[in-house]
Amino acid sequence: MKPTDLRGILQYIPSFREKIFIVAIDGAIITDENFANILLDVAVLRSLNIRVVLVHGAAAQIKALAEEQNVEPSDLGGSGITDEKTLRVALTAANRLTHEILEGLSANDLRAACTNAIIAHPLGILQGVDHQFTGKVERVDTELLLTLLAQGIVPVVPPLGFDGDGKTYRVNSDSVAVALASALKAIKLVFITTQEGLSMQGQLFRQLPVAQLDNLLTKNKSDFSPDGLSKAQNASLACHAGVQRVHIINGRVDEGLLAEVFSNEGIGTLIYADQYQQIRKAMKKDIRRIVQLTKPSVANDELVKRTRPTIEKQVGDFYLFEIDRNPVACVALHVYPGENKGELACLYVASTHENQGIGTKLIQFVEAKARELGLNELLTLSTQAFTYFQSKGGFSEGTPDDLPASRRDKYDLSGRNSKVLVKKLK
């Protein structure tokens, strides 16, 4: 889907309207030529009554400013030691970036305000090391932020925190974003970085359930890059704090924010909580989507062509696998009660969501349904994926004689010479 496809965008509006998105932008992206387009994307979100809070980092600017002033920064990321000189540089860099963001939002006719909504306390002494002016988020002034959002104002939050005595501390912008997302009950947290998404040893992840991410962080933590590790850890924290979806995208992609938010495929990495995906029964309104979804497989002669009238007659047999309420896979269970058999049919997973175990989940789902119905046998026909059904679904090769009589007639007329696969359920 193109981000400019209005019909594609409209399907998301009911679930996004008046909800809060936290958009966390790395400092290196703010000086990129595509940053103006990101702010234009933010303006689109606001026009759709989506409430946006912007958080920004400043590591790249702190590094550049420190070199300009011949200062050796004690830390760039906001998690290490921040001495007095580094704090001064960080304040200058953060204030410049905040001003640049406010200018850009004004250019898009958006009202915005820099806030002191992050209340912090010193990170303190860790393992004998005093982190000086590095802070940790203590709480978020949600009343202030919600008041601004209710007035249509975009809060801009720098990587700085303030304590009750008026002291300023440097805080990690990723941690600030998570604290905001949790406190404001945001439905999305979007990290905009210089990377394509979250990757490990050259492998880019497109979608990750948080349980799988936690496993990677436990067993393969050292395989993440330093910036990737921060994003991965904070994405996990956000999901466990109740944020439904965390996105990590490349801020140098034109219209990337819209493409990530308003399409199934996205452009980067999506980390989601377990309730994020579900299998549901198809309805009449889904017929068009089923036809579109399976079109590539029909063109490759993997699936038999099904017309809309054909699907409409059997729509009660179809199930859809959804991500973010959008179908990315389908399957059907046709029942032959006279022979007490069922047929697993029309199994298809969109190419953008392959190799994630979705096909296996749908096979297991259909098998469970068949067992609930008390069927003795589950059948499936395939011309190209028969080894997949054998290895992943436990099917064995049968013969056309295993088919119910009415199904055998269709089989003979089709001329596809599909392999018949059988799985005994009792």
N, C-alpha and C positions, 0 to 999 in steps of 0.2 A: 504494500500500500504506500502511495506517495503521501508525504505529510500534508500536502495541499488537497488531498481527496476529502472533500467535506463529508461525504457519506461515511467514509471510514472513521473520521473523527467523531461524528455525531453519536455513534454507538457507545462511545465511552462517557459521554457527557452526563447521563443520569447518575452514574456511580462516582463521578469526579466533582460534580458541582458542589461548591461551598466546602470542599475538603481541602486539607492543607498538604502542600508539597514543600519539602525542604530541599533546596538546590544548593549544593556545596561545590564551590568553584575553586580549583587550585590557582594559586597566584600566577603561574606560568601561562594559564589560559587567558587571564584578564588582559595581558599585553599582546595576545595573539590577534591577528587580523580578523579572525572569525568571531571574536567576542561580541561585536556589534550584532551579529546574527543571533547569538545566544540570548541577548537582551530582547531582541525582536520576538524570539520564541517565548520568552517570559511574558511579553505583552500579549501574545496570543492566548496563553494560559489564563492571564487575568481577564481577557475579554470573554472567556468562557466561565467566568465566576469561580475559577480555581484560585485559592489563596496561596500565595507563594512567599516563603521566607528565604532570603539569600544569605549564605554564609561564604566567606572567602578566606583562603589561605594567603600566605605572603612569603613563603620560603624562597622563591626565585628572586623576589625583589629585595629581600633581606641580604641575600648573597651578593647581588649586584651593588646594592648601596654600601655594604660593608667593604667591598673592593674599592669602591669610589672614595670612601673615607679612610682607607687603609686600616680598617678594623678587622680583626680576626674573630668572627662570630663564634661563640661557645657552642651554639646549636642552631640548626636551621629549621628543624621540623616541629618545634614547640613541645617536644617530649623530653628533651635532654636538659642540660644545665643552661640557664639563662642568666648571664652576669649582667651588671649594670650597663656596660657598653652595648651589649647585644640588645637589651631591652630598649635603649634609646633608638637604636637602628630599627628595631621591630615596630616601635610606635610610629616613627616617620614613614616607614614602608606601608604599614597597615592603613594609616590615615590617608596616604596618597591613593591607595587602591580603593578605599571606601569612597573617596571623593570622585574617582573616575567612574565607579559604578553608579553613583548618584547622578552624575552627568549623563551617563548613557541611558538611565531609566527616564530622566527628564526629557531626553531626545525622543523617547517613545511615548511621551505624554502620560507617564506613570508617576504617581506620587510615591515618594519613598522617604525613609528616615533611618539614620544610623542610630543604633540603640546601645544602651549599657545594660542589656537584659541578662547578661551572663554574670552571675555572682560566683566568685571563685575564692579559693583559699590556697595557700602555698602547697605545692606538691610535697615540700619538706625534705627530710633527710632519708634517702633510700640507700640501703646497704652501705651506710657510712658516708654517703656523698650528699652534700647540701645542694639542692637544685635551685636555690636562690629565688629568682623572679619567675620561675616556671610555676604555673598554677594548674589547678584541677577544678573542674566545674563542680560547684557545691549545689547550686540550684539554678533554675531558670525563672525569670520574672514573667510568668505566663500571662498575668493580668495586663501588663504593658503590651506584650506582643499581640494578644487577642484583641485588645482595644484598637491597636493600629490596623490589624487585619479587618476588623469589622468596619473600619472607615475607608477600606479600599487602599490602604497604604502598604507598600512593600517594605517590611523591615530588612535592613542590611546589618548583618552581625559580623564584626571583625573578629580575628583570632585573639581577642583580649578579654580578660575578666577583671572584675572589680570587687574588692572586699568592702566591708562596712566602714573601714577607716579611710576609704578613698584611694587605696593603693591599687596599682595596676599590675596585672600578671599576664605573661604570655601563656596562651593555652593552645593546644593542638586543635586545628580547625576541624579535623575529622571527628574528634571527640565532641567538639561543640555541636556539630551537625547531628550527632547521635542523641546528645542531651536534648536538643531542641525537638527532634522528631519524637522522642519519647514523651517529653513534657507536654507537647502540643497535640499528641495523638495523631501525628501525620500519617497519611496512608501511603506516602511514597517518600523515599530519601534518594536523591540523585546526586552521585559524585561525578563531577565533570573534571576530567583529568587529561593528561597528554597521551595516555595509553588507550589502546583499542578496547580495553576492558580488563577483566581479571584473568591473568594467565599464569601458567606454571610450566617452566622449562619449554617455552615456546608454544604450549598448547593453550589456546584461547577458550575459555569457558563461556558458553552462551547462556545457559540456565543452570542454576545450582540450587537444590533444596538446602536449607540451612544445616540440616543434619549432615549432609555430605560435605559441606564446607567445614563444619566443625571437625569432621574426621580428618580432612586434609590439614587443618591447622594443628591437629594433635600429632599426626604422623609425618607430615611433609612440610612443616613450617619453614624450614630452611630453603625450600625450593621456590618460595615467593621472593620477588624483589622487595627491597625495603619499602617503597611506596605501595606496592601491591599488598604487602603484608599488613600495612596500616589500614588499607581499604578493606581487606578481607576480615580482619579482626573487628573493625568497627561495623561492618555489614552484619556480622554475626551478632554483635551486641545489640544492634538495632532490631533485628528480627526477634531476638529473645525478649526485647523490651516492648514488643507489640507492634512494631512497624511491619506492615504486610509485605512490602516489596522494597528492595534496595537495588538501585541501578548504578552501574559503573560504566561511563561512556567516554568517548574521545571528543573533547570540546573543539577539535579542529575540523569536525565534519559539519558541513553546512546543513542546517535544519535538523541536526542530530538529536536535539532535545525532543522535538516534536515526533521525530521518527521513532524514538525510544518509547515515548509515552503513549503514542497513538497507533501502534502496530503490534501484531503478534510477534514478529521477527525481531524488532528492535535493531540496534546497531552495536550494542556492547554486551555486558554481562548483567544478568538478572539473578539476584539471590532472593529466595522466597521462603515463606513459612509453609509448613506442610498443608495447611488448609487452602493453599493457593490454587490447587488443581483439583478437578473432580470429573467424574464420569456421570453423565446424565442421559436420560431418555430423550430421543429426538422428537421434535414437534413439527407441525406443518411448516412453520416459519423457517425451519432449518433446511428445507429441501434444497433451496438455491445454494446454500453454503455447502451441502454435501456434494452437489454436482461440481461446484467450483473446486472443492478440496480434492476430489478424486480425479479431476480432469487430467493431470499429468500422468497418473498411473494408467488411466484408460488409453491415453495416447501412446504409451509404451507397451500396450497390450498386456500389462500385468493384471489389470482388473477388467472384467467384462463391462461393456457400456450399459449404463442404466439411465433410462429417460426419467424426466421429472414425473410423468404419470405413473411409471413403474414404482419409483421410490414412494410416491404419495400413497399408493395402495398398500405398501409395506412399511410405512414410516414408523409404525409401532414396534418394528423389529430392530430399528437402528438406535445406536448409542453414540454419543459424542464425548470426546475427551477434551475438556476445556482448560485453558490457562488464561487467567484474568477474564473469565467469561467469554472467551473466544475459542471456537473449535479449532484444534490443531490435529485431530485424528478422529477416525470413526470406525465403527464395526457394526455388524448386524448378526442377530441370532434368529434364523428361520426355523420354526418348529414344525415337525411332521408327527402329529399326535398318533396317527394310526400305526406308525412303526415305532413310536416312542424314541425318535431320533431328532437331533438338532443339527443345523448346519451353521458353522461359523463362516460368515461371508463379509465381503467388502471391507476387509481390514486394510486401513491405510493411515500412514503417519506423514504429515507434511515434511518436506525435505529439510526445512529449517529446524525441525525438532527430532531428527533421527538420532539414533545411538544414545538415547536417554532412557531406554527401557520402557517407553510408552507402549510399543507394540506388545511386549510381553505382559504388561499390566492389563491390556485389553483382552488378550487371550485368556488370562486368568479370570478376568471379570466374566467373560462369556461362559467359561467352564463352570464358574460358581453359579451363574444363572441357570445353566442347563441342569445342574445337580439339584437346585432348588425346585425345578419343575419336575424332578423325578425321571429325567430322561436316561436311557440306558447307554446312549452312544452319541458322540459328537463327531461330526464330519466337517471337512473343509476341502475345497478344491483349489489347486494352484498350478500355474504353468511355469512360474519362475522362483517362487519363494518356498517350495516344498521342503528344502533342507532346513529353512528357518523354523517352520512349524514342527519339524521333527526334533530339532535341537532345543528350541525354546518352549514348545508347547507339549512335548511328549507324544506327538502323533506318530502313528505307524502307517506305512503305505498299504493301501487296500486296493480294491478293484471297483469298477463301475457297478458291479453287482451289489456292492454294499449300499448303494444309493436307494432311497425310497423310490417307488415306482414313478411318481409324478416328477421327481427330480431327475430320474434316469432319462426320461423323455426329453427334457430340456438339455441334458448333457449331450445326448446323441445329436440333437438338432444344432447345437452350437458349433460343432466341428473344431472346438478348441483343443480337444484331446488332453484336458487337464488331468493331472495326477490326483487320485482320490486318496485322502488321508483320513485315518480313523483313530479315535481315542475312546476306549471303553470306559464308561463311567461307573458301571456296576459289575 
